[in-house]
Amino acid sequence: MLSRASGAEARRTVSAWEGYTPTPLVQLDALATREGVAAIAYKQEAARFGLNSFKALGGAYAALRLLARLASQRSGAPVSEAAILAGDHADFAAGVTLCCATDGNHGRSVAWGGRMFGCRVVIFLHADVSQAREDAIRAYGAEIVRTPGNYDDSVRAADKAAAENGWFVVSDTSYPGYTEVPRDVMQGYAIMVEEAIDALPLPPTHVFIQGGVGGLAAAVTATLWEAYGPQAPRIVVVEPETAGCLYESARAGEPVAVHGSLETIMAGLACGEPSLIAWPVLHQGADAFMLITDTDAADTMRLLASGAAGPKLVAGESGVAGLAGFLALDPATRAGLGIDAASRLLVFGSEGDTDPQVFQEITGRSGDALRAEGAL
């Protein structure tokens, strides 16, 4: 499903985009000392392409791949992604409508990609997505459709609208009959993992990674498997206690959906159904699954913003979930995972202040104020 060879292709493509630069891998030395481990490395994605999250690597890359495939089918000859990006098929792209459902960050990536590649984009938002996240998506020229229910309901609404209108879905989750585009999304995410591998002085022993539908966690797991082989780190998947579809799937040994509003401050992780192609990777590759509270996430945001962990970081609610999971462990569970004074942890800060108002309410500071003080 995923490979480092395909990941290298994705990295070559995305690294050619204007504004690409690897995001920083920040060492949280003070926190590592406090927690009695050798190192905690935090991959800070807040500045990725100006979109404030790692999602820029997934949705836009998958949209470009999809447009190249569609243009190739129309012309009867291969059309490269570079040709789409250069505008050589602008008339064709202008007639294509992309759509997706989102909790915020993925839709922003698809909208940004649509503007870059010259196609129409329609984004489906469920009732709990904040106005700030809607405004951030609309700023890239996307049309917004609000739907009742939760994230999974909006996924179904987007799929139905696409079938009825001849649109093309660029989703970060997969379901029966729909796997190719989500695979490209996940392969885009792997760019972030490869950057972390390049920057690490030693392989990590443990990775705590946030769940959601599982696409990010599976991309991290698969890339680290292939990169490190027998020395691959232990993987712990972290989810909100209100939206633990991967946790429940692990308990059942097969994909399980959770229902209800799924409401949590970790908006990007408010997902009730595992991705069809992500789950097999996690079922085989993840060592543990855990749930955290909103309080755990908020406390971690404040810790990182304060500078008590290391350099000050502007870290969003979903972005801190992996680190919050580690910090929430009791001593017995840490020991069971083999975490000790020699452990080297890697976590992915997958977003910055994607909802500035929520960030300020939780931390007591605005992201802009922190950045003015040199925060990353």
N, C-alpha and C positions, 0 to 999 in steps of 0.2 A: 504493500500500500504506500509506504514511504521509503525513501532511500537517500543516502548522502549524495549519490550521483545526481538524482533529481533536485536535491537541495542545492547543489552547486550550480545547477542551471538556473534555479530560482534566484540565487544570490547574484549571478552574473547579470540577470535581467534587472533586478531591483536596484543593484548598486549603480546602474547607469542612469537612474532617474535623478533629476535635479533635486538637490537637497539631501541626498543619501549620505549618511555617515554612521558608523557604528555607535550605538548608545553606550554610555559608560557602565562599567562594572565596578561598583562601589564596595570597598571593604568596610564592613561595620565592625571595626576593631574593638571599640568600647563595649559594644553589645556582646561580642564573642567572649570577651574577658568576663563580663558579668554573668554570662550563661555557662561558662566553663567549657567552651569548645575552642578548637584551634582557629577557626575562621568562619565568618559569615559573609558571603559575597552576594550583593544585591544588584541585579541587572535592572537599571533604571530606564524605563521606556517612555518617560514623560515627554521627551522632546522629539519623538520619532516623526519625521516629516511634518512637524507642526500640528499633528493630529492628536497629540497628547496620549497616545496608547500604542501598544504593539500591533493593534489590529490593522494599522496601515500596511503591514507586511502581508496580510492575508487576503482581505476582500478585494483590494485594488489589483493585486497580482492575479487572483483567480478571474477577475473581470477581464483583464488583458488577455489571459489564456483563452477564455471563452470567446472573446471577439475575434481572436486570430483563427480559432477553429471554425467559427461561423463564416468568416470571410473566405477561408479556404474552401468550405463547402460550396459557397456561392460561385466562386471563380473557377472551381475545378482544378486549382493549382495551389500549392502551399503558400500561405501568407504568414510571414513572420510576425512575432510580437513587436520587433523593432519597427516594422513597416506600419503597424497600427499606431504605435507611439509617435512616429514621425508624421502621421496624418495622411499617409498615402491612400488610405481607404476611408477618408473622412465622410464622404457621401454615404457609404454603407453604414458606418458607425452611427451617423445621425438618425438613421431609420431603425435602430435597435433600442429597445427599452429593457433595462435591467431592473430587477426588483429583489427585495429581500425583507425579512423581518429582523428586528434588532432590539436589544436592550439599550443601545446607544452607540457603542464604539464601532461595531462591525458595520452598521449602516453608514456611519460617518466615513469609513474607509471606502465603501462601495460608491458613495456619493462623490467623494474626492476623486476616485478612479474614473467614474463616469464623466466628470468635468474634464479630467486630463485627456481622456480618450475620445470625447466628443459624442457621447450617447446620452439618451434620456434615462433618468433613474427615478424609481418610485419606491419609497421606504415605508414599511408597515410597522407602526408602533403600537404596543399594547397600552392599556390604561395607566399603568404604573410608571411609564417612562416620563421623566421630568421634562418640563418645558425648556430648561436650559439645554438638555441633550437634543431635543427636537430642533431648537434654534441652531445648534452647532451643525446638525445635518443639513438643515435648510440653507445654511450659508453657502453650501457647495452646489446649490441649484437643484437639489432633489425635491420632488413632490412628496408630500407626507399624507399617509392614510392612517387614521387612528382606528383601532379595532378593540372590541370588548374582550375581556378575559385576560389570560396571562401570556407569557412569551410563546409558549407552545401553540396557543390558539392563533397568535399572529403569524407563526410559521405556516400553519394550515391556510390562513387567509391569503398569504402571499402566493402560495403554491396554486390555490384555486384561481386567483386573479390572473396569474401567468398563463394558466391553461386556457382560460376564457378569452384572453386578449392577445395571445401570441407573444407574450413577454418571456424573458429568460431570468430564471432565479439564480442569484449568486448568494448561496446560503453557507453559513459556517457550520451547519449541522446537516447530517445525512439521514435519509430515511429510505424505505424500499423503493428502488427504481431511480434513486438520485444519489450518486456517489462521486462522480468525476470532479465536479466543481468543489465540493467540500475537501476532497483530497488536495486540490491545488491550494485551497486556503491553508490547510495544515502544512503543506510543503513550504508555503511562504513564511509561516510562523517559525519554521526550522532555521531560517536565517538568523534569528535572534539567538538561538541555541548555539549555532556555529560561532557567532561573535563571542559568546561567553566562553566557549571552549578555547578560542584563540587567546583570550585575555587571562585565563586561569593559569597560575603557576604550577598547580598540581590538580589532578582530577578531584572532583568533589566526592565525598563519601555518602552524602545525603542530599536529596532535593525535595523541597516542599513546594508543591505546585497547585494552583487553584483549579477547580473543576469546571463548573458550567456544564456544557454539553459534552465536554471531554476532548475537544479538538486541540486546544493548547496543551493539555496534559499529555495527550497521545503523541503530539509532535515532539515534545520534550523527551518523553520516554524513548521513542523510537530512535531519535538522533543520538541520545546518550548511549543507548544499547550498542549502536553500530560504531560509535566513536571509541568506546572504552572496552567493549567486549566483556571479559570476565571481571574487569575492574569497574564495571558500570556502577553508579551509585544506587543506593536504595531510594525508591521513589515513594513519597507520601502525597496522596491527592487530598486536597482540602476543599470543603464546601460549606456554605451556610447551613445551619441546622434546619432551616425552613425549605431548603431546595437541594436535598441530598440524593439526587437520582443515581449518581455513581456509587455512593455509599450503600444505598439500598440494593443496587445491582450487584455489588460485591458480596453482600450478605446472601443474596439469592443465587448467585452464580450465573446470572443471565440478566439481560437488560430489563430494568424495571422503571416504570414511570411513577413519579410522585405528583400529586394533584393539589389543587387549591390555589391561593393567590401567589404563593412562593415569595411573599414580600420580605425584603431584606434591604439594608442599606447597601449591600454588595450587589448593586443593580445588574452588573454584567454577569453575575453568577446565578441569577434568578431563573434557572432552567429546570424543567421537570422531566425531560426525556433525554436519555443519552443519545449521542450521535452513533448511528449504525456502524460506521467505519472506525470510530475512535474506540468504542468499547472493547473489541477484541485485543487491541494493543494494550489497553489498561488492564484487562482481565489477566493477561499473561505477564505484563511487565511491571505493574505497580505492586509495591510491597505492602502498602497499608492505605486505608481510606479513613478520613476523620471529618467530623463536623465541628464548626466553631460558631460562636454567637456574634451578633452585631457589636456587642461590647468588646469582644476580642479584637475585631477589626478596627473599631474606633480608637481603642487604646493604642494599637500599633501605629495608626496614623499620627496620633499625637506624639508618640515616642520618636518617630522618624522626623517629624517637623521640628521637634525641640532641639535636635542635634545631640541628644544624649546617647544615641546609638553609634554615632559617627558623624560624617558630614550631614548637614540638614538636607532632607529630601521632601519634595512635594509628592506625596504618595496617596493615590485615591483609594476608595473603599474596597473595590475589587482587587486592586493591584497589590494590596498588603496581605491578602488572605493566606498566601503560602507562609510568609513569615509569622503571621498571627497564629497559624496552626502550630508551628514549632514552639512558640512562646507559651501556648496553652497546654502543652504536654505536662503531665505529672511525672515525677521521677521514675516511677516504675515503667511507664510507657516509653520514656526516653531510653531506659536501660534495655527494654525489650527490642527497641529499634537499633541497638548498638551505638547509641550516641554517647560519646565520652570526651575526654579532654583532647583526643587526637582527631576528632571529627571535623570535617570541613564541609560546611553547608553552602548550598547554592539556592537562591530564591529569585523569582522573576517578578519585579515590580511592574506589572503589566499596564499600569495607567498612572497618569498624574491627576490633576484636579479637573476631571472631565465634567463635573458639575461644580463650578466654582462656589456657588452658594452653599451646597452641602459640605464641601471641604471646609469652608470658613466656619460654618456652624459647629462642625466636629472639632476642629483644631483650635479655633479662636483666632486664626490668622488667615489672611488671604494667600493664595498661591503667589500672586504678584508681589506681595510684600516680602514673602520668603525668598523669592527669586532675586529681589532687589538686594537682599542680604547675602547673596551668593549661593542659595540653595539650588540643588539640582532638581 
